[in-house]
Amino acid sequence: MDSWIDELARGLGEAPLTSTETTKLLDAAGDVAHRVERRWPRSPRSMIGCAVGRKLASGVDRSETLNETLGQLDALLPAGSA
C-alpha cells in the first residue's frame, strides 16, 4: 500500500510522506478516534491537510508545519478517551 500512496502523492504533485510524517499522522488520527469520537477522524484529517497546505503555500517547511499543526491538534484534544 505504501507504494500506492507514494504514487498518489506524486500524481498529485506532492512529495511522498516520510515514514516519520506517516507515523505522526496515523498517531493523530488514532488520538482523535480514541479521545473524541471514532466516527470523526476523517474530518480532522481534512482540516489538518488544509491547514498544512495553507502553511506550505506560504513557504514553510513541510515537517515544520506538520509538527506545528499536529501540536495544535493535540492541544485542542480533550484528555482521556471517548
Backbone as CSV, one residue per row, in Angstrom:
resi,resn,N_x,N_y,N_z,CA_x,CA_y,CA_z,C_x,C_y,C_z
1,MET,0.821,-1.187,0.000,0.000,0.000,0.000,0.867,1.253,0.000
2,ASP,2.012,1.220,0.672,2.863,2.405,0.726,3.243,2.899,-0.659
3,SER,3.542,1.974,-1.564,3.930,2.409,-2.908,2.755,3.079,-3.625
4,TRP,1.522,2.622,-3.382,0.356,3.257,-3.987,0.190,4.671,-3.440
5,ILE,0.360,4.841,-2.135,0.224,6.165,-1.523,1.315,7.098,-2.055
6,ASP,2.531,6.579,-2.185,3.621,7.384,-2.747,3.305,7.775,-4.193
7,GLU,2.768,6.828,-4.941,2.395,7.091,-6.339,1.280,8.137,-6.410
8,LEU,0.302,8.036,-5.516,-0.772,9.024,-5.459,-0.204,10.406,-5.161
9,ALA,0.671,10.496,-4.175,1.284,11.785,-3.824,1.979,12.389,-5.041
10,ARG,2.788,11.593,-5.712,3.499,12.111,-6.894,2.507,12.516,-7.995
11,GLY,1.446,11.720,-8.164,0.439,12.038,-9.170,-0.281,13.346,-8.876
12,LEU,-0.368,13.701,-7.594,-0.996,14.957,-7.185,0.010,16.101,-7.108
13,GLY,1.250,15.810,-7.486,2.283,16.843,-7.477,2.887,17.090,-6.110
14,GLU,2.769,16.119,-5.218,3.306,16.245,-3.870,4.446,15.256,-3.660
15,ALA,5.344,15.592,-2.757,6.382,14.649,-2.359,5.746,13.599,-1.453
16,PRO,6.117,12.336,-1.606,5.578,11.311,-0.706,5.923,11.631,0.744
17,LEU,5.054,11.215,1.653,5.309,11.412,3.069,6.492,10.571,3.518
18,THR,7.256,11.089,4.452,8.322,10.291,5.040,7.694,9.308,6.017
19,SER,8.458,8.332,6.433,7.978,7.362,7.416,7.575,8.068,8.710
20,THR,8.350,9.056,9.127,8.055,9.811,10.341,6.753,10.581,10.198
21,GLU,6.546,11.244,9.051,5.314,12.001,8.820,4.101,11.075,8.822
22,THR,4.231,9.917,8.188,3.138,8.950,8.152,2.781,8.498,9.563
23,THR,3.790,8.180,10.360,3.555,7.749,11.736,2.850,8.833,12.541
24,LYS,3.303,10.080,12.399,2.689,11.193,13.137,1.225,11.379,12.747
25,LEU,0.924,11.281,11.451,-0.459,11.440,11.002,-1.347,10.298,11.489
26,LEU,-0.838,9.073,11.430,-1.623,7.933,11.913,-1.842,8.020,13.416
27,ASP,-0.831,8.454,14.151,-0.991,8.639,15.598,-2.049,9.702,15.897
28,ALA,-2.021,10.792,15.133,-3.010,11.864,15.343,-4.420,11.359,15.054
29,ALA,-4.587,10.574,13.994,-5.908,10.014,13.677,-6.377,9.098,14.797
30,GLY,-5.459,8.313,15.358,-5.809,7.443,16.475,-6.202,8.237,17.711
31,ASP,-5.471,9.333,17.971,-5.813,10.189,19.115,-7.214,10.758,18.972
32,VAL,-7.545,11.223,17.772,-8.889,11.772,17.552,-9.931,10.673,17.752
33,ALA,-9.668,9.505,17.191,-10.637,8.410,17.292,-10.853,7.965,18.734
34,HIS,-9.798,7.967,19.534,-9.909,7.464,20.905,-10.251,8.535,21.930
35,ARG,-9.917,9.795,21.620,-10.128,10.848,22.609,-11.339,11.727,22.308
36,VAL,-11.872,11.645,21.110,-13.049,12.449,20.762,-14.200,11.500,20.428
37,GLU,-14.157,10.942,19.235,-15.198,10.005,18.827,-14.716,9.277,17.593
38,ARG,-14.946,7.984,17.542,-14.409,7.153,16.459,-14.859,7.582,15.060
39,ARG,-16.029,8.130,14.923,-16.521,8.468,13.581,-15.944,9.782,13.060
40,TRP,-15.196,10.513,13.864,-14.724,11.834,13.484,-13.346,11.927,12.836
41,PRO,-12.506,10.895,12.806,-11.135,11.122,12.348,-11.005,11.677,10.933
42,ARG,-11.959,11.412,10.058,-11.822,11.896,8.678,-11.911,13.416,8.589
43,SER,-12.814,14.032,9.313,-12.952,15.489,9.262,-11.698,16.202,9.757
44,PRO,-11.158,15.817,10.921,-9.917,16.472,11.350,-8.757,16.247,10.384
45,ARG,-8.691,15.081,9.759,-7.614,14.848,8.772,-7.734,15.835,7.631
46,SER,-8.952,16.082,7.184,-9.151,17.058,6.114,-8.747,18.452,6.564
47,MET,-9.129,18.805,7.793,-8.759,20.124,8.318,-7.248,20.251,8.468
48,ILE,-6.606,19.187,8.940,-5.147,19.194,9.077,-4.508,19.370,7.703
49,GLY,-5.019,18.652,6.706,-4.484,18.775,5.348,-4.619,20.191,4.810
50,CYS,-5.762,20.803,5.046,-5.963,22.187,4.590,-5.022,23.141,5.308
51,ALA,-4.880,22.978,6.618,-4.005,23.864,7.395,-2.552,23.713,6.952
52,VAL,-2.116,22.473,6.780,-0.740,22.234,6.340,-0.539,22.797,4.938
53,GLY,-1.484,22.570,4.048,-1.376,23.085,2.683,-1.292,24.600,2.636
54,ARG,-2.097,25.248,3.452,-2.076,26.716,3.503,-0.712,27.222,3.972
55,LYS,-0.165,26.580,4.997,1.140,26.992,5.515,2.247,26.684,4.518
56,LEU,2.138,25.560,3.830,3.135,25.227,2.803,3.133,26.267,1.689
57,ALA,1.945,26.731,1.331,1.828,27.740,0.270,2.530,29.034,0.648
58,SER,2.672,29.267,1.945,3.363,30.486,2.375,4.868,30.261,2.512
59,GLY,5.333,29.052,2.169,6.767,28.786,2.137,7.352,28.109,3.355
60,VAL,6.513,27.615,4.269,7.008,26.946,5.474,7.406,25.508,5.124
61,ASP,8.438,25.001,5.761,8.905,23.628,5.578,7.811,22.634,5.976
62,ARG,7.654,21.552,5.207,6.579,20.593,5.446,6.671,19.934,6.819
63,SER,7.834,19.456,7.197,7.963,18.809,8.512,7.663,19.791,9.636
64,GLU,8.139,21.013,9.483,7.905,22.047,10.492,6.410,22.346,10.636
65,THR,5.742,22.533,9.511,4.315,22.874,9.577,3.475,21.686,10.041
66,LEU,3.873,20.473,9.673,3.148,19.296,10.147,3.277,19.175,11.665
67,ASN,4.483,19.330,12.174,4.685,19.278,13.628,3.878,20.357,14.339
68,GLU,3.891,21.561,13.802,3.157,22.670,14.420,1.651,22.401,14.411
69,THR,1.139,21.961,13.283,-0.301,21.710,13.149,-0.749,20.562,14.050
70,LEU,0.047,19.482,14.104,-0.306,18.366,14.974,-0.190,18.752,16.444
71,GLY,0.724,19.659,16.768,0.815,20.182,18.126,-0.437,20.959,18.503
72,GLN,-0.951,21.740,17.544,-2.190,22.484,17.782,-3.356,21.516,17.994
73,LEU,-3.412,20.470,17.180,-4.457,19.457,17.332,-4.369,18.824,18.718
74,ASP,-3.185,18.425,19.119,-3.007,17.769,20.411,-3.450,18.690,21.564
75,ALA,-3.133,19.968,21.452,-3.520,20.923,22.500,-5.045,21.080,22.584
76,LEU,-5.737,20.844,21.491,-7.188,21.029,21.457,-7.971,19.758,21.776
77,LEU,-7.296,18.601,21.762,-7.999,17.351,22.057,-8.318,17.255,23.540
78,PRO,-9.490,16.733,23.869,-9.806,16.530,25.284,-8.939,15.418,25.857
79,ALA,-8.693,15.466,27.145,-7.926,14.408,27.810,-8.766,13.152,27.896
80,GLY,-8.119,12.009,28.010,-8.847,10.756,28.197,-9.312,10.153,26.897
81,SER,-10.259,9.240,26.993,-10.757,8.542,25.812,-12.255,8.721,25.676
82,ALA,-12.733,8.481,24.453,-14.157,8.651,24.151,-14.984,7.548,24.767
